[in-house]
Amino acid sequence: MPEFPYIHSFSKVEQERLRNQARFAEYAVYQDVDFTRARNILEVGCGVGAQSEILLRRFPHLFLTGIDKTQAQLEQAQSFLSSLLYAQERYNLIKMDAAALEFPSEHFDGAFICWLLEHVPDPAMVLSEVRRVLRKGSTLYVSEVMNSSFLIDPYSPNTWKYWLAFNDYQIDNGGDPFVGAKLGNLLMQTGYSNISTTPKIWHLDNRSPAKRKEMIEFWTELLLSASEQLVEDQRIDQAVVSAMKDELTNVARDPSSVFFYSFIQARATV
């Protein structure tokens, strides 16, 4: 699979943000994930081990094989997971292309993908390879973005300008920031059965002011993680970045503000 620019950086700050993001979104992502009958699962795109930690903690009987194409991320994952007593001898991390898995067919009894397919040029190829290495009856869980669902109020023009540049950059470089809505079709196309897709919604207003503020602060970090790349590529300038930060700070403090975002989680079997 060809390489293309990654919208977020591989910096130490970004690697820590990914771990914070995983913990922040844990309830929404894992509320319907059930690997109690699995023993040997594959995590595709394990990155810094942020989701790996949660999987090993939530399902203490699992052995997890995590793959990723980026050596720097795998080194961070190894360092992170090796510090956790409950993860000892329960995982293996391998540098590998998700579109060309180097495992025998029917090797795993479960698989997990989270925030990966938005970054790959051919999601169907990845899903097809994952299906090949899963045993009959195994379950795959996929959680993916649906970036057209994002809304904040009051209206924040620089944030919208930045968000459009963010999504355009991914599309122009082979990714898909709207892939979540396409998971049903992709899974059918690649031969899975018993496919279900569920929107996972964050809708926060003044009924939950503390959670709303926390979400907007989290979202600000996520957006800023791409700022260096977007400025370097001349998608936006530093003035837009600064104005966006000011807008989001004001939205977080506004008692009438609203935050809305939905991602999609799919479940399917082989």
C-alpha positions as CSV (number, residue, x, y, z in Angstrom):
1,M,0.0,0.0,0.0
2,P,1.5,3.4,-0.9
3,E,2.5,5.9,1.7
4,F,0.8,9.2,2.0
5,P,1.2,12.2,4.4
6,Y,-0.3,11.6,7.9
7,I,-2.3,14.6,9.0
8,H,-1.2,14.2,12.7
9,S,2.5,14.2,13.6
10,F,4.5,11.5,15.2
11,S,5.9,13.8,17.9
12,K,6.0,12.8,21.6
13,V,3.2,15.3,22.3
14,E,1.0,13.7,19.6
15,Q,1.8,10.2,20.9
16,E,0.7,11.2,24.4
17,R,-2.4,12.9,22.9
18,L,-3.4,9.6,21.3
19,R,-3.2,7.8,24.7
20,N,-5.3,10.6,26.3
21,Q,-7.8,10.4,23.4
22,A,-8.2,6.6,23.9
23,R,-9.0,7.0,27.5
24,F,-11.3,10.0,26.9
25,A,-13.4,8.1,24.3
26,E,-13.2,4.7,26.1
27,Y,-16.8,4.5,27.2
28,A,-18.2,5.4,23.8
29,V,-15.9,3.1,21.9
30,Y,-16.1,0.1,24.1
31,Q,-19.7,0.2,25.4
32,D,-20.7,-2.5,22.8
33,V,-17.4,-4.3,22.3
34,D,-17.4,-7.8,23.6
35,F,-14.4,-10.1,23.2
36,T,-15.3,-12.4,26.1
37,R,-15.3,-15.5,23.8
38,A,-12.1,-14.5,21.9
39,R,-8.6,-15.6,23.0
40,N,-6.3,-14.4,20.3
41,I,-7.1,-11.1,18.6
42,L,-5.6,-8.9,16.0
43,E,-5.4,-5.1,16.5
44,V,-4.9,-3.4,13.1
45,G,-3.1,-0.1,13.4
46,C,-2.2,-0.3,17.1
47,G,-0.1,2.9,16.9
48,V,1.3,3.8,20.4
49,G,-0.7,1.1,22.1
50,A,-3.5,3.4,23.4
51,Q,-6.3,1.0,22.4
52,S,-4.1,-2.1,23.1
53,E,-3.9,-1.0,26.8
54,I,-7.7,-0.8,27.0
55,L,-8.3,-4.1,25.3
56,L,-5.9,-5.9,27.6
57,R,-7.3,-4.3,30.7
58,R,-11.0,-4.9,29.8
59,F,-10.5,-8.5,28.6
60,P,-7.8,-10.0,30.9
61,H,-7.9,-13.4,29.1
62,L,-6.9,-12.0,25.7
63,F,-3.6,-12.3,23.9
64,L,-3.3,-9.4,21.5
65,T,-1.2,-9.1,18.3
66,G,-0.8,-5.4,17.3
67,I,0.4,-4.3,13.9
68,D,1.4,-0.9,12.6
69,K,3.5,0.4,9.7
70,T,5.4,3.1,11.7
71,Q,8.4,2.0,13.8
72,A,8.3,5.1,16.0
73,Q,4.7,4.3,17.0
74,L,5.5,0.6,17.7
75,E,8.5,1.6,19.9
76,Q,6.2,3.9,21.9
77,A,3.6,1.1,22.2
78,Q,6.3,-1.4,23.4
79,S,7.5,1.1,26.0
80,F,4.0,1.9,27.2
81,L,2.7,-1.7,27.4
82,S,5.8,-3.1,29.0
83,S,5.2,-0.8,32.0
84,L,1.8,-2.4,32.7
85,L,1.9,-5.4,34.9
86,Y,-1.4,-6.8,33.6
87,A,-0.1,-6.7,30.0
88,Q,3.0,-8.8,30.6
89,E,3.4,-11.7,28.1
90,R,0.0,-11.0,26.7
91,Y,0.9,-9.1,23.5
92,N,3.1,-9.1,20.5
93,L,3.8,-6.0,18.4
94,I,4.9,-6.3,14.7
95,K,5.7,-3.8,12.0
96,M,3.4,-4.8,9.1
97,D,1.3,-3.4,6.3
98,A,-2.4,-3.9,7.1
99,A,-3.1,-4.4,3.4
100,A,-0.7,-7.3,3.2
101,L,-0.9,-9.3,6.5
102,E,1.9,-11.7,7.0
103,F,-0.2,-14.2,9.0
104,P,-1.7,-17.6,7.9
105,S,-5.4,-17.7,7.0
106,E,-7.8,-18.3,9.9
107,H,-5.2,-17.4,12.5
108,F,-7.2,-15.1,14.9
109,D,-10.5,-15.4,16.6
110,G,-11.2,-11.6,16.8
111,A,-10.1,-8.3,15.3
112,F,-10.3,-4.6,16.3
113,I,-9.8,-1.5,14.2
114,C,-10.1,2.0,15.6
115,W,-9.4,5.3,13.8
116,L,-7.3,3.6,11.1
117,L,-9.4,3.4,7.9
118,E,-9.7,7.2,7.6
119,H,-5.9,7.2,7.0
120,V,-5.5,4.4,4.4
121,P,-6.0,4.7,0.7
122,D,-7.8,1.4,0.3
123,P,-10.0,0.4,3.3
124,A,-11.5,-2.5,1.4
125,M,-8.1,-4.1,0.9
126,V,-7.4,-3.9,4.7
127,L,-10.8,-5.4,5.6
128,S,-10.4,-8.2,3.1
129,E,-7.0,-9.1,4.6
130,V,-8.4,-9.0,8.1
131,R,-11.2,-11.3,7.0
132,R,-8.7,-13.8,5.5
133,V,-6.8,-14.1,8.8
134,L,-10.0,-14.5,11.0
135,R,-11.4,-17.9,11.8
136,K,-15.0,-18.7,10.8
137,G,-17.4,-17.2,13.4
138,S,-14.9,-14.5,14.6
139,T,-16.0,-11.0,15.3
140,L,-14.5,-7.7,13.9
141,Y,-15.2,-4.3,15.5
142,V,-14.4,-1.2,13.5
143,S,-14.8,2.4,14.9
144,E,-14.4,5.2,12.3
145,V,-14.9,8.9,11.9
146,M,-17.8,10.6,10.3
147,N,-16.4,14.2,10.1
148,S,-19.4,15.8,8.4
149,S,-21.3,15.4,11.6
150,F,-19.2,17.9,13.5
151,L,-21.0,21.0,14.8
152,I,-20.3,23.7,17.3
153,D,-22.4,26.7,18.2
154,P,-22.0,29.7,18.4
155,Y,-20.9,29.9,14.8
156,S,-17.1,30.0,14.6
157,P,-15.9,30.9,11.1
158,N,-12.2,30.2,11.6
159,T,-12.9,26.8,13.1
160,W,-15.0,25.9,10.1
161,K,-12.3,27.1,7.7
162,Y,-9.8,25.0,9.6
163,W,-12.1,22.0,9.7
164,L,-12.7,22.1,5.9
165,A,-8.9,22.3,5.3
166,F,-8.4,19.4,7.7
167,N,-10.8,17.2,5.8
168,D,-9.7,18.4,2.3
169,Y,-6.1,17.6,3.2
170,Q,-7.0,14.0,4.1
171,I,-9.0,13.5,1.0
172,D,-6.4,15.0,-1.3
173,N,-3.8,12.7,0.2
174,G,-5.7,9.4,-0.1
175,G,-7.6,9.3,3.2
176,D,-11.3,9.5,3.9
177,P,-12.7,11.5,6.8
178,F,-16.2,10.3,6.1
179,V,-15.4,6.5,6.0
180,G,-17.6,5.7,9.0
181,A,-20.8,6.1,7.0
182,K,-19.4,3.7,4.4
183,L,-18.5,0.8,6.7
184,G,-21.7,-1.2,6.0
185,N,-21.0,-1.2,2.3
186,L,-17.3,-1.9,2.8
187,L,-17.9,-4.9,5.0
188,M,-20.5,-6.3,2.6
189,Q,-18.1,-5.8,-0.3
190,T,-15.4,-7.7,1.5
191,G,-17.6,-10.7,2.4
192,Y,-18.5,-10.2,6.1
193,S,-21.8,-11.4,7.6
194,N,-24.1,-10.2,10.4
195,I,-23.1,-6.6,9.8
196,S,-24.4,-3.9,12.1
197,T,-23.5,-0.2,12.2
198,T,-24.2,2.1,15.2
199,P,-23.8,5.9,15.4
200,K,-22.0,6.9,18.6
201,I,-23.1,10.4,19.4
202,W,-21.5,13.1,21.6
203,H,-24.2,15.8,22.0
204,L,-23.3,18.2,24.8
205,D,-24.9,21.5,25.8
206,N,-25.5,23.4,29.1
207,R,-27.2,20.4,30.6
208,S,-23.7,19.0,31.0
209,P,-21.4,22.1,31.1
210,A,-18.4,20.3,32.6
211,K,-18.5,17.5,30.0
212,R,-19.0,20.0,27.2
213,K,-16.0,22.1,28.3
214,E,-13.9,18.9,28.6
215,M,-15.0,17.8,25.1
216,I,-14.2,21.1,23.5
217,E,-10.8,21.2,25.1
218,F,-10.2,17.6,23.9
219,W,-11.3,18.6,20.4
220,T,-9.1,21.6,20.4
221,E,-6.1,19.4,21.0
222,L,-7.2,17.0,18.2
223,L,-7.5,19.9,15.8
224,L,-4.2,21.5,16.7
225,S,-2.4,18.2,16.3
226,A,-2.7,18.8,12.5
227,S,-1.9,22.5,12.5
228,E,1.8,22.2,11.7
229,Q,1.1,20.0,8.7
230,L,-1.8,22.2,7.4
231,V,0.2,25.4,7.7
232,E,3.3,23.8,6.0
233,D,1.0,22.6,3.1
234,Q,-0.5,26.1,2.9
235,R,-4.0,24.9,3.5
236,I,-4.4,27.6,6.2
237,D,-2.1,30.2,7.8
238,Q,-1.1,30.7,11.4
239,A,-3.7,33.5,11.8
240,V,-6.5,31.0,11.2
241,V,-5.0,28.7,13.8
242,S,-4.8,31.4,16.4
243,A,-8.3,32.6,15.6
244,M,-9.6,29.1,15.9
245,K,-8.0,28.6,19.3
246,D,-9.7,31.8,20.5
247,E,-13.1,30.8,19.1
248,L,-12.9,27.4,20.8
249,T,-11.9,28.9,24.1
250,N,-15.0,31.2,23.9
251,V,-17.2,28.3,22.9
252,A,-16.0,26.3,25.8
253,R,-17.0,29.1,28.2
254,D,-20.3,30.0,26.6
255,P,-23.3,28.7,28.6
256,S,-25.4,28.5,25.4
257,S,-22.8,26.6,23.4
258,V,-23.4,23.2,21.7
259,F,-21.0,20.5,20.7
260,F,-22.1,17.6,18.4
261,Y,-20.1,14.8,16.8
262,S,-20.9,11.3,15.7
263,F,-18.6,8.4,14.8
264,I,-19.7,5.0,13.5
265,Q,-19.0,1.6,15.0
266,A,-19.5,-1.5,12.9
267,R,-19.7,-5.1,14.1
268,A,-19.4,-8.0,11.7
269,T,-18.6,-11.7,11.7
270,V,-16.7,-14.0,9.3
